[in-house]
Amino acid sequence: MESDTWQVVSKKKAMKKSSQPQKNPAGSERLQNLDPDMGCSNVIKRINETMADLRASDFWDSCQGCLLRFQDVSPATSDASSINEELMKNLNLEGSRSTCISLQSYDCVCYGLGNFTSCVISRHQMAFLLLFLEQLKIPRRQCYVFDPVFSPLESAVLQDLGLTVLPKNEEGKRAVCKPTVFYMPHCGKALYNNLLWRNWSCDALSQMVIIGNSFKGIEERLVSRILQRDYIYIYKSLQVVEETSFPESNHYSDVFNDTSIHSFPIAKLKSLPKETWQSQGEPQYQDCEDLEIIVSPTR
């Protein structure tokens, strides 16, 4: 890849909850880094093996309760809001494998998956995405994936798996026009901020669910002045966002640590004063020292 194709501002980081030693999620020889010269079929075989291991894990079993967050109704309706609220009151995060919810009308957008042929963490995040689509019955063709670090092999693998590879770097600035789940594991803060900016309205936010780094965790770790200056839309969203944390797992601590499901109940959105929805313009990050994003070459 030529040096002027992408501008690497900062490498994405996995945020850790504690300083305790982290365990390798691979756990077996067959899940070690892959040979970049191997073909699509061999990469897909390894991904399927990772999916099988993850599916059989206690972590995935515990995740079933979290997945009850999703309902096959439009989150933009008051009925959907009340259903979700009632559901969360009785939510058992231990869940069960029998959970079966259909979100066939939803889109899924995945940013920042990384090099899953050479990174064990990325491969497990990839396996979770495929299990997630399967569990919630979202057709793979309705899952749109992008990371500027994808190799030609990885793009080919994604297409062979039936996913839709986006042709360009959106920098997270994707407008929502239907219920959409954004899967953004360990992405940079600017990516979340850009997504919120593009959809800064009651109608759009109420149709979004974001699986990614905890917004509350971002608030706790970042100086308030920096949060309000550089990531104003994350800061504003803290007034209305509802978070459901992923279950903790020593085995997958590097893979899904600090990960939450974020939703924006329509009742909370409509309770905010009108001035809240006044846009402060497209984020520029001119004073940001650690942007953690790969920008489009047109920038």
C-alpha positions in Angstrom: 0.0 0.0 0.0 1.4 3.4 -1.0 2.2 5.8 1.7 -0.2 8.4 0.4 -3.2 6.1 0.2 -4.1 6.3 3.9 -2.9 8.7 6.5 -2.4 6.8 9.7 -3.0 9.2 12.6 -2.8 6.7 15.4 -3.1 3.0 15.9 -6.3 1.7 17.5 -5.9 0.5 21.1 -7.6 -2.0 23.2 -8.6 -0.3 26.5 -8.0 -2.4 29.6 -10.1 -2.4 32.7 -7.4 -3.5 35.1 -3.7 -3.9 35.4 -4.0 -7.7 36.0 -2.2 -10.0 33.6 -4.3 -10.7 30.5 -4.8 -14.2 29.3 -4.3 -15.2 25.7 -7.7 -15.8 24.2 -6.3 -18.2 21.7 -5.9 -21.1 24.1 -4.9 -23.6 21.4 -2.3 -24.0 18.7 -4.9 -23.8 15.9 -5.8 -20.3 16.8 -2.4 -18.7 16.5 -1.6 -16.1 13.8 -2.3 -17.1 10.3 0.0 -17.3 7.3 -0.8 -14.2 5.1 -0.1 -16.3 2.0 -2.8 -18.9 2.8 -6.0 -18.9 0.6 -9.5 -17.8 1.5 -10.7 -21.3 2.2 -8.1 -21.9 4.8 -8.7 -18.5 6.5 -12.5 -19.2 6.6 -11.7 -22.7 8.1 -9.8 -21.0 10.9 -12.6 -18.4 11.4 -15.1 -21.3 11.7 -12.9 -23.0 14.3 -12.8 -19.8 16.3 -16.6 -19.4 16.0 -17.0 -23.0 17.3 -14.8 -22.3 20.3 -16.5 -19.0 21.1 -20.0 -20.6 20.7 -19.1 -23.3 23.2 -17.7 -20.8 25.7 -19.3 -19.6 29.0 -18.7 -16.1 27.7 -21.0 -16.5 24.7 -23.6 -18.2 26.9 -23.5 -15.2 29.2 -23.9 -12.9 26.2 -27.3 -14.2 25.4 -28.9 -12.0 28.0 -27.3 -9.0 26.6 -28.6 -9.8 23.1 -32.2 -9.6 24.5 -31.5 -5.9 24.2 -32.5 -6.2 20.6 -36.1 -6.6 19.6 -37.7 -7.1 16.2 -39.5 -3.8 16.4 -38.4 -0.3 15.3 -36.6 1.4 18.2 -38.0 4.7 16.9 -41.5 3.9 18.2 -42.8 4.4 21.7 -43.9 0.7 21.8 -40.3 -0.4 21.2 -39.0 1.9 24.0 -41.5 0.5 26.5 -40.8 -3.0 25.5 -37.1 -2.5 25.9 -37.5 -0.8 29.3 -39.7 -3.7 30.6 -37.3 -6.2 29.2 -34.3 -4.7 30.8 -36.1 -4.7 34.2 -36.3 -8.4 34.1 -33.1 -9.0 32.2 -31.0 -12.0 33.4 -27.5 -11.5 32.0 -26.8 -15.2 32.4 -29.4 -15.7 29.6 -29.8 -19.0 27.8 -28.8 -20.5 24.5 -32.5 -20.7 23.6 -32.7 -16.9 23.0 -34.1 -16.4 19.5 -34.8 -12.9 18.2 -35.2 -11.9 14.6 -33.8 -8.6 13.3 -34.0 -9.4 9.6 -35.0 -5.8 8.9 -31.9 -4.4 10.6 -28.6 -3.4 8.9 -25.3 -4.0 10.7 -22.2 -1.8 10.1 -18.8 -3.0 11.3 -15.9 -0.6 11.6 -12.4 -1.2 12.9 -12.3 -5.0 12.8 -8.5 -5.1 12.1 -6.3 -7.7 10.5 -8.1 -10.9 11.4 -5.7 -13.0 9.5 -2.8 -12.0 11.6 -4.3 -10.9 14.9 -6.0 -13.3 17.3 -8.0 -10.6 19.0 -9.4 -9.4 15.7 -10.2 -12.9 14.6 -12.3 -13.5 17.8 -14.1 -10.2 17.3 -14.8 -11.4 13.7 -16.1 -14.7 15.0 -18.4 -12.8 17.5 -19.8 -10.7 14.6 -20.7 -13.8 12.6 -22.3 -15.4 15.7 -24.2 -12.2 16.4 -25.6 -12.0 12.9 -26.6 -15.7 13.1 -28.2 -15.3 16.5 -30.3 -12.3 15.6 -31.0 -13.5 12.1 -29.5 -10.5 10.3 -28.6 -11.6 6.8 -24.9 -11.4 6.1 -25.4 -9.3 3.0 -26.9 -6.6 5.3 -23.7 -6.4 7.2 -21.4 -3.7 5.9 -17.7 -3.9 6.9 -14.8 -1.6 6.5 -11.3 -1.1 7.9 -8.6 0.7 5.9 -6.1 -1.9 7.1 -7.8 -4.8 5.4 -5.5 -6.7 3.1 -6.8 -7.9 -0.4 -7.0 -11.4 1.2 -9.2 -10.2 4.1 -11.5 -8.3 1.7 -11.8 -11.5 -0.4 -12.5 -13.6 2.7 -15.2 -11.2 3.9 -16.9 -11.3 0.5 -16.7 -15.1 0.4 -18.4 -15.1 3.9 -21.3 -13.1 2.3 -20.6 -9.8 4.0 -20.6 -6.5 2.1 -17.2 -4.7 2.1 -17.7 -0.9 1.9 -15.7 0.6 -1.0 -14.4 3.7 0.9 -13.5 5.0 4.3 -16.5 6.7 5.8 -14.7 7.7 8.9 -17.8 6.7 10.8 -19.9 9.4 9.2 -22.7 7.1 8.0 -26.2 8.4 8.1 -28.9 6.1 9.5 -32.1 5.7 7.5 -33.3 2.4 9.1 -32.7 0.5 12.3 -28.9 -0.3 12.4 -26.5 -2.0 14.7 -23.0 -0.6 14.7 -20.3 -3.1 15.7 -17.2 -1.1 16.5 -14.9 -3.1 18.9 -12.1 -1.1 20.4 -12.4 1.8 17.9 -11.0 5.2 18.4 -13.1 7.9 20.2 -13.3 10.0 17.0 -15.1 7.2 15.1 -17.9 7.1 17.7 -18.0 10.9 17.8 -18.2 11.1 14.0 -21.1 8.6 13.9 -23.0 10.5 16.6 -22.5 13.9 14.7 -23.8 12.5 11.5 -26.9 11.2 13.2 -27.5 14.0 15.7 -31.3 14.0 15.8 -34.0 12.1 17.8 -35.2 10.2 14.8 -31.7 8.9 13.8 -30.3 8.2 17.2 -33.4 6.2 18.3 -32.7 3.8 15.4 -29.1 3.1 16.4 -27.5 0.6 18.6 -23.7 0.8 19.1 -21.6 -2.1 20.3 -18.2 -0.7 21.3 -16.1 0.9 23.9 -18.2 2.1 26.9 -19.1 5.8 26.6 -19.2 6.0 30.4 -15.7 4.5 30.5 -14.5 7.2 28.0 -15.9 9.8 30.3 -14.1 8.3 33.3 -10.8 8.1 31.6 -10.7 11.4 29.7 -10.3 14.9 31.2 -13.7 16.6 31.0 -12.2 19.6 29.2 -10.8 17.4 26.4 -14.0 15.4 26.1 -16.1 18.5 25.6 -13.6 20.1 23.2 -12.7 17.2 21.0 -15.6 14.7 21.4 -18.6 16.9 22.1 -21.2 14.5 20.7 -20.0 11.7 22.9 -20.2 14.1 25.8 -23.8 15.2 24.9 -25.0 11.7 24.3 -24.1 10.8 27.9 -27.3 12.5 29.0 -29.5 9.9 27.2 -27.5 6.8 26.3 -28.3 3.5 28.0 -25.5 1.0 28.4 -25.5 -2.7 28.9 -22.0 -4.0 29.7 -20.7 -7.2 28.2 -20.1 -9.9 30.8 -16.6 -10.1 32.2 -14.4 -12.9 31.0 -10.8 -13.7 32.0 -10.4 -15.8 28.9 -11.5 -13.0 26.5 -10.4 -10.0 28.5 -8.2 -8.6 25.7 -11.0 -9.1 23.2 -14.2 -7.7 24.7 -13.0 -5.7 27.7 -14.7 -2.3 28.2 -17.4 -3.3 25.6 -21.0 -2.2 26.0 -24.2 -2.1 24.1 -25.4 1.5 23.7 -29.0 2.5 22.8 -30.8 5.8 22.8 -34.4 5.5 24.0 -36.8 7.8 22.2 -38.4 9.0 25.4 -35.1 10.2 26.8 -34.1 11.9 23.5 -37.4 13.8 23.3 -37.0 15.0 26.9 -33.9 17.1 26.1 -34.2 20.8 25.4 -34.3 21.9 21.7 -31.0 23.6 22.0 -29.3 20.2 22.6 -29.9 19.3 18.9 -28.2 22.4 17.5 -25.2 21.0 15.6 -21.8 22.4 16.5 -20.5 21.4 13.0 -18.5 18.6 11.7 -15.7 17.5 14.1 -12.3 18.6 12.9 -10.0 17.4 15.8 -7.4 20.2 15.0 -6.2 20.3 18.6 -6.5 16.6 19.3 -3.1 15.0 20.1 -4.1 11.3 20.0 -6.8 11.0 17.3 -6.8 7.2 17.0 -8.3 7.2 13.5 -7.3 6.5 9.9 -8.7 9.3 7.8 -9.6 9.2 4.1 -7.0 10.4 1.6 -9.4 13.1 0.4 -8.9 14.8 3.9 
